[in-house]
Amino acid sequence: MKRIGLLIIWGLWLYGNIQAQSVMHVVILGDSNTFIGGDQCDKPQGWNKWFKELAKPLSCRSYARSGATWTHTSNTVYDIEENTGVLSDNNVIYNQVNRLLKETGEEKTQPTPDLILIMAGTNDLWFASKRPEPLAKYIRQNCETLGTAFPKARIILITPPPFTRVPMATQHQAAAEIEQCAQAMHLSVIRLDRAKPLLPAKKLIKRGYSKDGVHITEKGAKVLGHYIYEQVQKLLQQ
């Protein structure tokens, strides 16, 4: 009986580890709240560090850049080297996608992703006068490119985390637009504008989750990373 009990425990442990590593290679695209976690997702101020710690993938690579937007401008061109840290014509998700395609294709320095997470939109809302075009057009373009390049990868769109520089009604509208795009393309979506641990946005600073109402602190990153991990697990089980 003791041996059977040990076998059961070992089996449960093995199953748990297999489940934890069911997503082998993860790629994350986004803006500053992802960028601060580092390209290797190992800096504690970024939510992706805490996500990686929980998910335990074989690899987790971030292509995020501070100031990045979903939307382009008329002057946007292919540029995978720029890292301005602020809003610019080429600091867009499009060029993060291009860098990913080059590193997994032509250069073969990165593994083919099994899971692609994209959390962007904060800067599109915050600097709406400089990014007046609708999100939907650019979300479709980028996701179609990713879907063609990585047909076996699961793509999950993540709406911007709540922040204080734009009315929540506007954030809800943008999140709904991202969700509609995801549904139209048969992709999954995580709506952070509805994430109870992060609401209300006006208390983010008071609770120590944000230093300025936009960028998360290490405490906020941990909460956000855990929440996204839980939501990703639910989606992967569907």
C-alpha positions as CSV (number, residue, x, y, z in Angstrom):
1,M,0.0,0.0,0.0
2,K,2.9,2.4,0.8
3,R,4.4,1.8,-2.6
4,I,1.0,2.4,-4.3
5,G,0.7,5.7,-2.3
6,L,4.1,6.8,-3.4
7,L,3.3,6.0,-7.0
8,I,0.1,8.0,-6.8
9,I,2.0,11.0,-5.3
10,W,4.7,10.7,-8.0
11,G,2.1,10.5,-10.7
12,L,0.4,13.6,-9.4
13,W,3.7,15.5,-9.2
14,L,4.6,14.4,-12.8
15,Y,1.2,15.4,-14.1
16,G,1.5,18.8,-12.4
17,N,4.8,19.4,-14.0
18,I,3.6,18.3,-17.4
19,Q,0.7,20.7,-17.1
20,A,3.0,23.5,-16.0
21,Q,5.2,23.0,-19.0
22,S,2.3,22.4,-21.5
23,V,3.2,25.7,-23.1
24,M,6.8,25.3,-24.0
25,H,7.9,28.6,-25.7
26,V,6.2,31.9,-24.9
27,V,6.6,35.2,-26.7
28,I,5.2,38.5,-25.3
29,L,4.7,41.8,-27.2
30,G,3.7,45.1,-25.7
31,D,4.6,48.4,-24.3
32,S,6.3,49.8,-21.1
33,N,4.5,47.7,-18.5
34,T,5.9,44.6,-20.2
35,F,9.2,46.2,-21.3
36,I,10.2,46.8,-17.7
37,G,10.2,43.1,-17.1
38,G,13.2,42.8,-19.5
39,D,13.7,40.9,-22.8
40,Q,14.3,37.7,-20.8
41,C,11.2,38.3,-18.5
42,D,13.4,38.3,-15.4
43,K,13.0,41.8,-13.9
44,P,10.5,41.9,-11.0
45,Q,9.0,45.3,-12.0
46,G,7.5,43.6,-15.0
47,W,4.4,41.4,-14.8
48,N,5.9,39.0,-17.3
49,K,8.6,38.0,-14.7
50,W,5.9,36.8,-12.4
51,F,4.0,35.1,-15.2
52,K,7.1,33.3,-16.3
53,E,7.8,32.2,-12.7
54,L,4.3,30.6,-12.5
55,A,4.1,29.2,-16.0
56,K,7.6,27.7,-16.1
57,P,7.9,27.6,-19.9
58,L,11.0,26.3,-21.6
59,S,11.5,29.8,-22.9
60,C,9.9,33.2,-22.4
61,R,11.0,36.1,-24.6
62,S,9.7,39.7,-24.5
63,Y,9.8,42.0,-27.6
64,A,8.0,44.8,-25.8
65,R,9.2,48.4,-26.0
66,S,8.3,51.4,-23.9
67,G,6.1,53.8,-25.7
68,A,4.9,51.3,-28.3
69,T,1.5,51.4,-29.9
70,W,-0.7,49.1,-31.9
71,T,-1.4,51.8,-34.4
72,H,1.1,53.1,-37.1
73,T,1.6,56.5,-38.6
74,S,1.9,57.4,-42.3
75,N,5.7,57.5,-41.7
76,T,6.0,54.0,-40.1
77,V,8.6,51.8,-41.8
78,Y,10.2,48.4,-41.1
79,D,12.7,49.0,-38.3
80,I,13.5,46.3,-35.8
81,E,16.4,48.1,-34.2
82,E,14.8,51.3,-32.8
83,N,14.4,51.4,-29.1
84,T,13.5,55.0,-28.3
85,G,11.5,54.4,-25.1
86,V,8.9,56.9,-26.2
87,L,6.2,57.3,-28.9
88,S,7.7,57.4,-32.4
89,D,6.7,56.4,-35.9
90,N,8.5,53.1,-35.8
91,N,7.9,52.2,-32.1
92,V,4.9,50.0,-32.9
93,I,3.8,46.4,-32.5
94,Y,4.4,45.9,-36.2
95,N,8.1,46.1,-35.7
96,Q,8.1,43.9,-32.7
97,V,6.3,41.3,-34.9
98,N,9.0,41.8,-37.6
99,R,11.8,41.3,-35.1
100,L,10.2,38.1,-33.9
101,L,9.8,36.9,-37.5
102,K,13.4,37.6,-38.2
103,E,14.8,35.9,-35.1
104,T,12.6,32.8,-35.5
105,G,13.0,32.6,-39.3
106,E,16.0,34.1,-41.0
107,E,18.3,34.2,-38.0
108,K,16.9,31.1,-36.2
109,T,18.1,32.4,-32.9
110,Q,14.8,32.0,-31.1
111,P,12.4,28.9,-31.0
112,T,9.1,28.9,-32.7
113,P,6.5,30.2,-30.1
114,D,3.7,28.0,-28.8
115,L,2.0,30.9,-27.1
116,I,2.0,34.6,-28.1
117,L,0.7,37.2,-25.6
118,I,0.1,40.8,-26.8
119,M,-0.7,43.5,-24.2
120,A,-0.9,46.9,-25.8
121,G,-3.1,49.9,-26.3
122,T,-2.2,52.1,-23.3
123,N,-0.3,54.5,-25.5
124,D,-2.8,54.5,-28.3
125,L,-5.4,55.9,-25.7
126,W,-3.0,58.1,-23.8
127,F,-1.7,59.8,-27.0
128,A,-4.9,59.5,-29.0
129,S,-4.2,62.8,-30.9
130,K,-1.1,61.2,-32.3
131,R,-2.7,57.9,-33.0
132,P,-6.2,58.9,-34.3
133,E,-6.8,55.8,-36.4
134,P,-8.9,52.9,-35.0
135,L,-7.1,50.0,-33.2
136,A,-9.0,47.3,-35.1
137,K,-7.2,47.8,-38.5
138,Y,-3.7,47.3,-36.9
139,I,-4.7,44.6,-34.6
140,R,-6.0,42.6,-37.5
141,Q,-2.9,43.2,-39.6
142,N,-0.5,42.2,-36.9
143,C,-2.4,39.1,-35.8
144,E,-3.0,37.9,-39.3
145,T,0.8,38.1,-39.9
146,L,1.5,36.2,-36.7
147,G,-1.2,33.6,-37.5
148,T,0.3,33.0,-40.9
149,A,3.8,32.7,-39.6
150,F,2.9,30.6,-36.6
151,P,-0.3,28.6,-37.4
152,K,0.1,26.3,-34.4
153,A,0.7,29.1,-31.8
154,R,-2.1,30.2,-29.5
155,I,-2.4,34.0,-29.7
156,I,-4.0,35.8,-26.7
157,L,-4.7,39.5,-26.8
158,I,-4.6,41.4,-23.4
159,T,-6.3,44.7,-23.1
160,P,-4.4,47.5,-21.3
161,P,-4.3,47.4,-17.5
162,P,-6.4,50.2,-15.9
163,F,-4.7,53.6,-15.7
164,T,-5.6,57.1,-14.6
165,R,-4.7,59.3,-17.6
166,V,-7.8,58.4,-19.6
167,P,-11.4,58.0,-18.4
168,M,-12.4,54.4,-17.7
169,A,-15.3,54.7,-20.1
170,T,-12.8,55.2,-22.9
171,Q,-10.7,52.3,-21.7
172,H,-13.8,50.1,-21.7
173,Q,-14.5,51.1,-25.3
174,A,-11.0,50.3,-26.4
175,A,-11.1,47.0,-24.6
176,A,-14.4,46.1,-26.3
177,E,-12.8,46.9,-29.6
178,I,-9.8,44.7,-28.9
179,E,-12.2,41.9,-27.8
180,Q,-14.3,42.2,-31.0
181,C,-11.1,41.9,-33.1
182,A,-10.1,38.8,-31.1
183,Q,-13.5,37.2,-31.6
184,A,-13.6,38.0,-35.3
185,M,-10.2,36.3,-35.7
186,H,-11.1,33.4,-33.4
187,L,-8.4,34.5,-30.9
188,S,-8.6,34.6,-27.1
189,V,-8.7,37.8,-25.1
190,I,-8.0,38.8,-21.5
191,R,-9.8,42.1,-20.5
192,L,-7.8,43.8,-17.8
193,D,-10.2,46.7,-17.7
194,R,-12.5,44.2,-15.8
195,A,-9.7,42.7,-13.6
196,K,-11.0,43.1,-10.0
197,P,-7.6,43.1,-8.4
198,L,-6.6,46.2,-10.4
199,L,-9.8,48.2,-9.9
200,P,-10.6,51.0,-9.3
201,A,-7.8,52.6,-11.2
202,K,-7.9,55.7,-9.1
203,K,-6.6,53.7,-6.1
204,L,-3.6,52.1,-8.0
205,I,-1.1,54.6,-6.5
206,K,-2.6,54.5,-3.0
207,R,-2.5,50.7,-2.9
208,G,1.2,50.7,-4.1
209,Y,0.4,49.1,-7.5
210,S,1.5,52.1,-9.6
211,K,4.0,54.9,-9.1
212,D,2.3,57.4,-11.5
213,G,-1.1,55.9,-12.3
214,V,0.2,54.3,-15.5
215,H,3.4,52.3,-14.9
216,I,3.2,49.4,-12.4
217,T,5.4,48.9,-9.4
218,E,6.9,45.6,-8.4
219,K,3.9,45.0,-6.1
220,G,1.6,45.8,-9.0
221,A,3.5,43.6,-11.4
222,K,3.2,40.6,-9.1
223,V,-0.6,41.0,-8.8
224,L,-0.9,41.6,-12.6
225,G,1.4,38.7,-13.5
226,H,-0.5,36.3,-11.2
227,Y,-3.9,37.4,-12.6
228,I,-2.7,37.0,-16.3
229,Y,-1.3,33.6,-15.5
230,E,-4.6,32.5,-14.0
231,Q,-6.6,33.8,-17.0
232,V,-4.2,32.2,-19.5
233,Q,-4.5,28.8,-17.8
234,K,-8.3,29.0,-18.0
235,L,-8.1,29.9,-21.7
236,L,-5.6,27.1,-22.5
237,Q,-7.9,24.5,-20.9
238,Q,-10.9,25.5,-23.1
